[in-house]
Amino acid sequence: MALWLHWWNAIVLLRPAFLAPTQLSVVRRRVAGLTVRTDLLGVTSIVRTLSLKPVLYDRLLDHFHSAAIKPMRS
């Protein structure tokens, strides 16, 4: 459980990068899928790991190219 607390704390630091509050929730699920997947087949791995409906594959791809994420500049 301690590892997931560290994971959560890292994800919360990303909050300022998202324009829409619900986007952080979506990103948490995506990153969780990346974290626990058992293979390295990209978006397909996330769909399989999170038991998502296949129809969500395209929406997940779109998420990675979304304008809702505002990269922070240093």
C-alpha positions as CSV (number, residue, x, y, z in Angstrom):
1,M,0.0,0.0,0.0
2,A,2.9,2.4,0.7
3,L,4.0,2.2,-2.9
4,W,0.5,3.3,-4.1
5,L,0.6,6.3,-1.7
6,H,3.9,7.4,-3.4
7,W,2.2,6.8,-6.8
8,W,-0.8,8.9,-5.7
9,N,1.4,11.8,-4.4
10,A,3.3,11.9,-7.8
11,I,0.0,12.0,-9.7
12,V,-1.4,14.8,-7.6
13,L,1.6,16.9,-8.5
14,L,0.3,16.9,-12.1
15,R,-2.9,18.7,-11.2
16,P,-1.8,22.2,-12.5
17,A,-1.1,20.7,-15.9
18,F,-4.8,20.0,-16.6
19,L,-7.3,22.7,-17.8
20,A,-10.3,20.6,-17.0
21,P,-10.6,19.2,-13.4
22,T,-12.0,15.9,-14.7
23,Q,-9.0,15.3,-16.9
24,L,-6.8,14.5,-13.9
25,S,-9.3,11.7,-13.0
26,V,-9.0,10.4,-16.5
27,V,-5.2,10.6,-16.4
28,R,-5.1,8.8,-13.1
29,R,-6.9,5.8,-14.6
30,R,-4.6,5.9,-17.7
31,V,-1.4,6.0,-15.7
32,A,-2.7,3.3,-13.4
33,G,-3.2,1.1,-16.5
34,L,0.4,1.9,-17.6
35,T,1.6,1.1,-14.1
36,V,0.0,-2.3,-13.7
37,R,0.0,-3.6,-17.3
38,T,1.8,-6.9,-18.0
39,D,3.0,-6.3,-21.5
40,L,4.4,-3.3,-23.5
41,L,1.9,-3.2,-26.3
42,G,1.0,0.5,-25.8
43,V,-2.7,1.5,-25.6
44,T,-3.8,-2.1,-26.2
45,S,-2.1,-3.0,-22.9
46,I,-4.0,-0.3,-21.1
47,V,-7.4,-1.4,-22.6
48,R,-6.7,-5.0,-21.6
49,T,-5.3,-4.3,-18.2
50,L,-8.3,-2.0,-17.2
51,S,-10.8,-4.3,-18.9
52,L,-12.0,-1.5,-21.0
53,K,-14.5,-2.0,-23.8
54,P,-12.7,-2.2,-27.2
55,V,-14.7,0.7,-28.4
56,L,-12.8,3.0,-26.0
57,Y,-9.5,2.2,-27.7
58,D,-9.8,5.2,-30.1
59,R,-10.9,7.5,-27.3
60,L,-7.8,6.5,-25.3
61,L,-5.6,7.2,-28.3
62,D,-7.2,10.6,-28.6
63,H,-6.5,11.3,-24.9
64,F,-2.7,11.1,-25.5
65,H,-3.0,13.8,-28.1
66,S,-5.5,16.0,-26.1
67,A,-5.3,19.8,-26.0
68,A,-6.7,19.5,-22.4
69,I,-3.2,18.9,-21.1
70,K,-1.1,22.0,-20.8
71,P,2.6,21.2,-20.5
72,M,4.3,23.2,-17.8
73,R,7.2,25.3,-19.0
74,S,10.2,26.0,-16.8
